[in-house]
Structure formats: structure tokens, C-alpha cells
Amino acid sequence: MDLLVVGSVALDSVKTPFGEKERILGGSATHFSVSASLFSPVRLVGVVGKDFPEEHLEFLRGRGIDLEGLEVADGETFRWVGEYTENLNEAITLETHLNVFADFQPKLPERYRSSEFVFLANIDPELQLDVLRQVEKPRYVACDTMNFWIEGKPEALWRTLEHVDTLVINDGEARLLAGEENLIKAARSILRQGPKSLIVKRGEYGALLFDKEGEFWAPALPLEDLSDPTGAGDSFAGGFMGYLASRGEISHENFRRAIIYGSTMASFNVQAFSLDRLRTLTPEEIEDRARHFKALSDFDLLPRAR
């Protein structure tokens, strides 16, 4: 099934307790696309500057990612400079240079308009809604957002969420969006007002699915080797959406499986800077780790001891 993503393509400079890298490939749409491409063909809509290295374009094309929707504009590519302390769950933003991304107005190529699966990465909710107006009859739409839009454009965000099947955010964003400290109450409030389902990313504590069928929790995989959590959430979304698009069936059971595959992709993403671990990842490694995830919480109930 055709999978469309709209979001940022960036050059990141990142420092973690495990090292430091300058001007590496990043951006929400990039991490999403590379992750999803291991399951399904991907169409990417974004913008880069004339300074964007050709080697990165070659890498993306080599992963089968359709770049007809990637605009190359006069100016410099979006830059993000960040740092992580020992608490890898939260990035400290040191610098943000929007550059050509500041004037980004997504325009879908004609053949992209028939895309059946759509992911709206973290951009202005007004742009997200404009993208949806350009897609003819999407079967399934998911989106991401952040505190900046929740606080700065709440009305526009809720208008967008009325047209979204699944919202993918972290637990702090869920609480802020709903105005509820209790995560269960926050999820129920969000589902009453907009999307049909909600996925809450909780970093090292896994991910939660809320929909009309109930709740599902996917654990996070305990890892010894961690390097860089940048883009883990977007890699999660890419694995989730890529799996769904590969199956073509929208169901609660497939959502559960897709969350496991999303968590699997996020666990690989954090093991190297930028997309370096995903560059060498094989389908066999993905399946092995997905089985490991399943084994973490798979058990049979025994009769209660008397």
C-alpha cells in the first residue's frame, strides 16, 4: 500500500554521554521514512536547502524512498543542535535554525494524492490539515505533534485531529493536550474529542495504545548499547505505519502487532547516531527482535495456588 509522510528533513548536531556528531542526517520525515521503508514503499514530502549533501539523497533513494515530493530550495537546510544528559529521555535543544523549513508549504505531486496511508509528522497543524485536503481518499491517517503546537495553536490542532485516525504523542504531550494529569483520563478525553485511537510513547517505559477495543501496552526492550535517542519516536511511527501499510488491514490486532514493530525499530534507532544502525538493518534482525519483544511479556496463566 502507498505510504505518504510529510515532515522535516534536517542536518543535526548531537551530543550524548556516548559521543558527539556534527551535521548528521536527521529530521522527523527522514527517520520515519527510513524505518518504514523496511516494510513498505514510502513517499516523502519535505524541503531541504542547496547545502544538503547528495550522499544523503542517494542513501534515501537507495532505500526505495520516493523523493519526488522533496523540494530543494534556495538557502540552507533545517538545522537542529541538541544535547542529552545521562537522562536520555529528554533532549536539550541548544540551537534551532529553521532556514528553508520556515517557508515550507507542502505541495503533493499529483500521483501522491492517491496515497492510502498518510503520516503527518510534527509540523504546523494548519499545514497538516492542508496536506489532508490534497489527499483524495486516504484509508488511514496518523499524525504527531508537540507542546509548541498544543500550546500555540490548540484550535488548529483540534481541527486537524477531527480528520485523523491515530494520534501518536508522548505522555507529557497527552496530558497537556487533554488538560489531565492522569494518563488514562487524558487518553479518554482525547478520544472523545478527535482521533479514533491514541498511541502514547513513553520512551524507556514502552508505548500504550488506546482505542474503542481497550488498551494495549508494549514494553521497551532493555538495551546495553545506547548511543543517540534522536528520532526514536519517528522511527517508532515509521515501523508502526510501515507494518500497517504492508498488511493493508486496519484492525485492533494489527495495531498491536504494528506497535511491537514500531518499538522494534525505535530500539534499533537508539543504538547508533543518526540513522547509522538502520542503514545496515536486515529483515531477519527485525523479526528476531520482534520475537524478543513478544517474549518479554508472553506468559500463560496458571491456576491460582491454594
N, C-alpha and C positions, 0 to 999 in steps of 0.2 A: 504494500500500500504506500502511496505517496505521503511523505512526511515533510512538513514545512516548518522551519524555525526562523524567527525574526528576533534579532538581538545584537549585542555588541561583539565586535572583533577588535582585539586590543593587543598592545605590547605592554607587558607587565614587568615591573622590577620588584622582586620579592625577597624578603629576608626572614628566615625562620631560625630556630635554635640549631637547625641541621645544615645550614648553608645560606648562600645568597646568590641570586641570579639577576642579571640585568637584561631588559628588553627582550623578554621571552614571550612566546606566543600565548595569548590569553583571550579573555572575553567570554561572556555568557553563551553566545551562539556558537563560538568555537568549541568550547568544552562539550556543549550539548551535542553538536554535530559529530564530533569525533567519536564520542561514546555511542550515539545512536547508530552510526554507520556500521558498527559491528553486528547490527541486527537488521537494518533496513536502509534503503536508499534515502538520502537526505537532500533537501533543497534549502539553501541558506540565503537569507536576505539580511544584508548589513552594509556597512560602509568602512572603507579604510582610506588612508592617505597615500600619496605618491611614494612615501618613505617605507611602505610596507614591503618586507623582503619577499622576493619572488620564491625563495625556497619554502616559505610558509604556504604560499598558494599552491606550489607543486605538491606539498605534503597533503593538503586538503583534497586536491583533485585526485591524488593517488589513493585516498580512502574512499573514492567514489562519491564524494560530496559535490553536488551540483552548485556551481558558483555563478551562474548567470545572474542571480539576484544580488551579487556582491558588487556594490558600486566602488569605483576607485576615484576619489575626489581630489581636487587641488588642496594641498595642505598636509598636515601631519595626522597620523593615526592616533586614536584614543589611547592615552597612556594612564596606567594606574601604578602607583608606588605604595606598597604596603609592607607591614611587618607583623609577625606573630611572636608572642612571648611563649613561655612554657605552656600556657593555656591555649592550645591550638584551635579552640572552638570559636575564637573571635579575632578577626583581623583588625589591625590598627591602620587606618588609611593615613598615609603621610602626604601624598600628593594625588590630585586628580586633574588630568588635562584632557578635557573633552575633545578639543581640536575639531576634526571634521564630524565627529559624532554629535556635536552641539546642534548642527543643522540637519540632522538625519530625518528624512521624510520617506518612510518605506514605500517603495513602488514595486509591486509584484509583476514580474514578467507574465505575459498572457498565459503561458502553459502552467504557471504556478497556481493560477486561480482555481484550478480543479483539484487542488490538494485535499485529500480526505482527512488527514491527521495534521493538526496545527498546534505548535507550541509557541506561545508568546513569552519570550524571555523578559527579563527585568528592564523594561523601558517605560516611558511615559504612558499612563493608561489611555490617554487620548490617542496616542499612536497605535496602541494595541487594538483599540476599537476600530480605528481607521483600517488597519490590516484586515480585520474580520469582515469589514464591508467590501473588501476587494476579493475575498474568497467566496466562490459560488455556493457550494453546499457542503461544508465540512461535516464529516461524520462525528468527529471528536476533537474538542478544543481544550487545551490546558494552558495555564499561564502561571507566571511567577510575578512577584512584586517585592517591594522593600519598604522599610519605615519611612523613607523620604517621600514616597508617593502616598502611603497610608495617611501620613500627617499633612502633606501638602496639597493633595488632590483627592480627598476621600470621595467626593461625589462622582468625579470622573471614573474613579476606580470601581465604585459600586455599579455604575452604568456598564462598564466592561464586564464585570463579573456576572451580570444578568445573562450574558451570552456565552459563558464559559462552563464546560462540563466539570473540570477539575482545577482547583487552585492548589499550587504547590508552594508552601512557605515554611519558615521555621517557627518554633514555638513562641518566641518573643513577638514575631510579626502577627501570629494568630491572636495572641492576647491583645495586642494593640488594636488590631482591626476590629475585634469584637467588643473591646472595652470590658473584657472579663479576665480575671486573673486565673480562674480555674480553667485548665485546658479543655476539659470535656464540655463545660458550659460554653466556652469560646467556640468550639467546633460546631456545636448545635446551633448557636446563634448565626454563625457564618452560613451554614447550610440552609437555614430558614430564609436567608436574605438573597442568596445568589447561586453559587455553583452547586452542582448535584453531588459532588464529592470533594473531600479535602484531604490532602496529604501534608502532614506536619513533619518536617525534617528536624531531627534532634541531635545531629552530629554524632558524637561517640555513643549516644544512647539509642540510636536507631531511627526508625520512622514509623509514623502512625497513619493509618487510613481510616477515615470516617466517611460512611455513606449510608443510604437507607437500609442496607443489609446488615449494618452493625459496624464493628471496629476490627481492625487487624493491626498487629504490631510486628514489625520486622526488626530483629536485633542488629546492632552494629558488630562487625567482625573484629575481635581483638587482634591487633597487629603489633608486631615487634618493630618493623621498619617503617617509619613515617618520615616524610620529607617536607611536603607542602600541601596544605589543605585547600589552597586556592582552586576554585572551580569544582569542588567536590559536589556541591548541591546541583550544579548544572550537569555534571556527569551523571548524577543520580537521575535527574529528569531525562537525560538522553537515553539512559538504559531503560527507564520506565516506558517512555514513549516509543523507543525503538522496538522494544519487545511487543507492545500492543499493536503497533503498525505491522509487525511481522506476522502476528496471529490474525489480525483483521476482525477479531471478535471482541465486542465490548461486554464484559461481564465482571461480576464481583470476583469470581475465581481467577480470571485473567489479571485483574487488578492486583490480587495478592501475589501472583507469580511475577508480575511486572515490577512490583516493589522490591522483591528479592533480587531481581536482575538489576534494578536501579541501585540498590545497596551494594551489589557486587561491583558494579562499575565505579561507584564512588570509592570503594575500598582500594581498588587498583589506582585510581587517580591520585590519592594522597601519598602513594609510595615513591613518587619522584616529582621533581619540579616540572611545572608547565604540563605538557601532555606526553612527557617522555615515556612514562610507563604504558600509556595507551598506544604508543607508536608500535610497540613490539608485542602487544597482547594478542593471543590466539583464541579462537573459539573454544578449544579444548580447555584452556586455562579458565575461561569464563564458566564453563559448565562444571569444572572441578570445584571452583569456589562457590558457585551457586549451591552445589550439593553440600558444601561445608556449612553454608548459611542455614540450609534446611536442617542439618543435623544439630545445630545449636539449640533448637527448641522443639525437636521432634521426639515425642515420647508417647507411650501407651499408658493409659490409666490402669492401675491395679486395684483390686478390691481393697477397701479400707481395712487396716489391721484392727482386730478386735481385742 
